[in-house]
Amino acid sequence: MLLSAGFLLILPTFWGGIADLVLRWDKQEEYSHGYMIPLVTAYLIWQRRGFLQRMEFNPTWWPVGFVVIGVIIAVIGEISALYILIHFSLILILLCMVWSLIGWKAFQLVL
């Protein structure tokens, strides 16, 4: 529930960056595989579902500091119109949100 609330907060914040990312996937052939990344990621996590079901999740607040750094990078990217910074900050924030919710040991397994 908390993770989906975080995603809902991220979506409007990063809407311009996400739109630019999808545009790059459509227009630049070397990035056309971008649509596959979420599907491949979901499949790889699904393959480890047995390990994850037995794993004890220990939420932690440590990654929140990295989320703040990601937000600062996103703001710099918006101000400077460097969408690559927004893309990297989106990845950093998503990873840190998952890390915060499931803990370090489970996060290592997901990686």
Secondary structure by P-SEA (a helix, b strand, c coil): caaaaaaaaaaaaaaaaaaaaaaaaacccccccccaaaaaaaaaaaaaaaaaaabbbbbbccaaaaaaaaaaaaaaaaaaccaaaaaaaaaaaaaaaaaaaccaaaaaaac
